[in-house]
Amino acid sequence: MFVLVLVWRYGARKARRAAETARAGARAVSLAGRVLLMAAGMVGVQWLLVTHASDVTLRVVALALPDLIAAHVLTRALTVTDLSTRRRGDRR
């Protein structure tokens, strides 16, 4: 009976690890899709403004604003503020 409980617990842990790995993979794919969609939207707006607008200020804003957004996002992404490696049920 004891061996059965140990095998069951081992299987549950293995399933939990597999589920966490699958969630991490899904997060990465979801993030990549959102990034590509946002990039396509920005490129489309830039293309429209550069090809159809004659105002220089509008062109500069259209080209500089995505750079500012990208710089902000990269700075936040590369700045590590918390290394949370807690597991469920752990206390701080």
PyMOL commands that set and color helices and strands:
alter all, ss='L'
color gray80, all
select helices_A, chain A and resi 2-52+56-78
alter helices_A, ss='H'
color red, helices_A
deselect
rebuild
show_as cartoon
